[in-house]
Each structure stands twice: as C-alpha cells, then as structure tokens.
Amino acid sequence: MSHYRRILVVTPTLGNSAFLDKTMHSVETQLLDILHVVSAPAEKQQALQLRFPHARVVPDAGKSGGIYGALNAALTKITDGWDWFTYINDDDLLLPGFSEVFYRHMRSVAAEPVIYGDVELIDENGGAISRVTTERNPAWIPALLQQGISPLMQQGTLFRRDVVRRLKEFDLRYRLCADLDFWLRAYVAGAKFRYYPKRVAQFRLRSGQLSGNTVATQHEQDEIVRRHLPVPVAAWSVRFARWRYRACNLPRYLERTRARGFRTSYQLLQGNPVRR
C-alpha cells in the first residue's frame, strides 16, 4: 500500500481496561496500513510494549492530562510517518467497515480531509443496542449543534494530516468534549466533511465512564458551540434541521426503543453514572 494512505491510530489507556485486548485486536485486524500508538502512563510503558509488540507505546501526559492529554502526547511524539489520524478508546472497537470506508474514500475524486461513518452503541458485554443518530449532510451541522444536538461521534472519524497540523492539539480545558472542539474547529476553518453510510466503530456503554456525566458533558458542549458558532443560525433553518434529523434517523430511534425502551442518548449514558 502506498505511503500516503498510512493511518495513525492512537489508543489512550491507563493500561487496566478489561476491554483493551479487544480494542487492540480490532485495530490490528484492519486491512489497512496502520501505525497503532498506545499512549499510557510511563510506568506501564514497558509492560504494555511487551504485551502488544505490534504497536508502539509512548508515555502519556500524566494523570492531569486525561484522555486528551494522552492524545496530545502521542501526536507530539509521532510527528512523521502517517497521513491520516483517528483515535479509539481502550473499551471501544473499530469495525471492518472502517477499512471499507477508507478504501472507498481513497478511490473518490473529492477526497475530503475529514470522513466519518456510523457508530453502534453496545453494552458492557458487547451486545448491540442501536446505531447512534447521525447527520448525513455536514451542511446541517451548525443548525443542529446550536440546539444541543451533537450530530456525529468521534469513533472512527478520520482526519487528514494537514488538518491535524492546523488544529495542532486537543484543547485541554475540555475534559469531556475536546473531541467535539477538535472536529468543530476543523469544520469552521473550512475543512470539508464526508459521511459514509457504513458502521465503522462501536462505542461501549459501561459503568463509570466519563461520558455518563451528562450534565458536565452538555455544559462543555454548549460552551464549545458558543465559541465556534457565535452567530445564530436562522430560526427556519434550525427547525428544518431538527425535523430532517429526526426523520432521517427514525429507524435508529426505533432500534434504540426496541433495545432499551423510549430513552434519549443522554438517558442511555445516565444509566451508567460516573463512579465517585
């Protein structure tokens, strides 16, 4: 495979996730040229390198840096030898569709610098719940964000290297939503996004995960949207975007209702409270 197609996949971890082996395997089995980097506490580096010899293990930014500090540490350490970037948490999974989407995108004429697909919610045991609701047309992203609807998930989203270099790093003022800040900065800077209707990753709902703190998550999301989209979208556009989003995602709402009853995405996350 030609060098311009090499993907940097970073997995931030404390090294004690019960799902880490499955996460690593989901990356290793992709039919792609992948540089897999694990960003972990310095004291875990040697053990993890022996455990996962196919990956490269680098020290993270310490406990205070959290997940996004670990990502920044990896991006600072691994400056060359890759052309696209994504990250996958140590309890989530990349699916075969991730490879399929990338191959398809590389054959396209436009070749937008940010691409994303569908993410599936799974429970702690790996059982499927539903696909996450997603906006297929990136043009409607501002109108959705300004009414509190986050229209895509980070899992499986790919950024071309030139976009990553412009963004520089994840903003550590955000403990829960720096990924939203990252891709929204790319969006408002003019980077073109493209959606592919393919399952590319799985997001695991489990007890104790940070995303279970939905109040803090919503607060950060609102602050990020105000910073990057300060001009309100026209009222008619907001209403139409919401109607369109609900209609296009109706099968996913039904799928989620069958699996967990009538619950919003935030209510699903609240069922997994942050461990105190």
N, C-alpha and C positions, 0 to 999 in steps of 0.2 A: 504494500500500500504506500502511496506517495506521502512524503513527509508533511505536506500541508494539511493532511487530514488527521493529524495526531491530536488526541483529546487528553487534556489534563483533568482527571477526576480526583477530587480531594475528599477524604473522609475524616472529619474531626471526631475524636473519641477520647474518652478518659481511659479506655482500654479494658473496661469491665462490663461492657454491654453483652447481655446474653445472646444478642442477635448479630454480633459483629461478624462471626464466621459466615452467616448467610448474606450479609451485606457485601462482604469481600468477594464471596463466590459469585454474587450477581454481577459484579463488575468484571471479575476475571473471565467470565464466560461470554462476555460481549464479543461479537465478531468484528472488532474494531481495533485500531492501533491506539491503545490506551496507556498513558502514564498514570498509574494509580499511586497517589501520595496519601499517606496516613499522617495526620497531624495530632500528636499526642503529648502528654506530659513527658518531660525529659527523662524521668526515672523509669518510664515504661518503654522508652525507645528501643533499647536493645532486645528486650523480650518480644516485643511486637515485630521487630525486624526478623527475628528467628522464626516466629510463628507464621509470618506472611512474607516469605522470601521473594515472591513475585512483585511485591510493592516496595515503595520507598518510604521509610518512616522518618519524619522530621519532628523536632521539638515544637510544641505549640507556644503560645504567648503567656502561659501561666493561667492560674485559676481565674484571675480578674478579667482576662481577655474573653473568656467564654468561647462559644462556638465560633463567633465571627472573628475573634482574635486569633483562633487557631487557623481559620481560613486565610487571614492576612499573613500569618507567619509562613504558611505554605506558599502563597503567591510571592512573597518576598524572597523565599529561599529558592524556588523553582522558577527562574526568570526566563529560561530558554528551553527549547526542545518540545514545544507544544503549540497548537494553533487554535484550539477551542477549549473552553473551560466549563465545568459544572462541578457541583459537589453533591454528595449523598450522605445523609446522617447515618450513624452506626446502628440504627434499628430499621432503616428503610431499605428499599430494594430497587435496582434498575431491572426493567423487564426486557425481553427480546425485542420489543417494539422500539426501544431506544436505538438499537443498531439499525433497524429498518428505517426509522425516520432519518437518521443521519445519512445513510446511503442515498435515500431518496432526495434529500436536500442537496447533497453534493452533485446530483445529476441535474438539478434545476438550473434555470437560466438566471433567475434573480439572485439566488443565494443570499438571502437576508442574513444579517450578522447576529440575530437573536432568534432562536427557534424553540418552540415548546409543544408539548402534546398533552395527552390525558393522564391524570394521576388517579389511582384507585386507592380508596381507603380500605385498610384491613384491620382486623382486631389483633389483640396481643398474640393470639395463636396462629395468625396468618390467614384467618378466614376472611373472605371478601365481604365488604359492606356495600360499597357503591363507588361509582366514579365521582370525582369531585366536579362540581359545576364549573364550567369554563367558558370564557368568551372567545368565540372563534375568530371574530373580526377585531384586530387590535385597535381600529379606529374608535371603538366604543369604550376603550379602557378608561379615559378620563371621566366620562359621564358616570360610569359605574363606581369608580373609586370615590367620587365626590358624594356618593350616597351610602358609603360604607360597605360596598360590595367589592371584595378582592377577587378579580376575575381570572387569576391563574395562580398556580403553585410553582415553587422553585424546583421541586424534584423533577429531574430530567430536562430542565431548561438549559440550553447551551448558548454560550456567549463566545463570539469570535475574539481572537486575541487582541485585535486593535480596539475593540470596545472595552475590554478589561483594562487595557493600558490607559485608556482615557478616564475610566472610573477610578483607577488606582487601587482602591481598597474598600472594604466594608466599613461603614460608619459605626464605630463602637459606642456611640451614645445610645444606640438602639440595641437592647438586649434580646428582644424577641422578633423584631421585624426588620433587621438590617438587610435581609434578602429583598424585601419589598423596596426599601430605599435604593438598593443596588440596581434592580432592573428598572425602577421608575426613573432614576437618573439617566439611564441609557435611553429610555423612551422619550423623555422631554428634550434630550440632546439631539434627537432626530434619528436614532438607530431604528431601522425597520425590523418589525417582529413578524414572525410567520407561525401559524398554528398548523399542526398535523393531527388529523383525527385517528390517533393511534395511542394505545396505552403504553406509556414509556416508563412509568415508575409506580411504586406503591408506598403509601405513607401509613405508618403503623400507629394506631391509637393505642396508647398504653398508660397505665397508672404512673403518675409522677412526671410526665413530660411537661416541658416548659410551656408548650402551646395550650395546655389546659388552663392557664391563667388568662382567660379570655378578656377580662376587664383591662389588664395591662396591655394585652395584645391590641385591643381596639383603641386604646389611648395612643399607643405608638403609631398605629396605622393612620389615625386621624391627623396626628402631628406631621407625619411624612407627607400625606396628601396636601395638607395646607402649605407646606414648604415648597413643594414642587409643582403644585397646580393651584396657585393663588387666585387665578381668575375663574369665577364660577362659570360652569357650562350652562348654556341656555336651558330654561325650565322644560321646554318641549323635548329637548334632546335627552335630558335626564329621565323624563317619564318614558320616552320611547325606548331608551336603552334598557331600562328596567323591565318593561314589557317584553322586549325582544329577548333579553337574557333568560327570563322565566320561561318563555315559550320554547326557546331552543334547548333548554336544559330540563324540560318536563320529564323525559324518560329517566333522567338521573334522580330527580326528586321522587318519582315513583319507586325507583330501585331502592333508594335510601329508606323510604317509608316501609316498604316490604321487609327490609332487613332490620330496622330499628324503630319503627313507628314514626309518627309525624314529628320530626325533630329537625331543627336548623343545623347548619355546620357548627356553629358556635355551641349549640346544646350538646352535640356529639362530643366536642372537645371538653366541655364542662363535666361530662361524665367521667373524665379522667383527671381529677383535681391535682394541682401541684402539690407535691409532697413537702410538708413543712419540717 
